């Protein structure tokens, strides 16, 4: 096994490790953004319901 082959193996391992880290990061940030979006939407719905109830009385 030559030095070029070892360098290629290490480059491939570093590349795939980077892809793994990027995938985990993007999955985590996507999940956080979905949670924030749902929380925001729920808060907006609650505000709208409160305003509707106040106008009815």
PyMOL commands that set and color helices and strands:
alter all, ss='L'
color gray80, all
select helices_A, chain A and resi 3-56
alter helices_A, ss='H'
color red, helices_A
deselect
rebuild
show_as cartoon
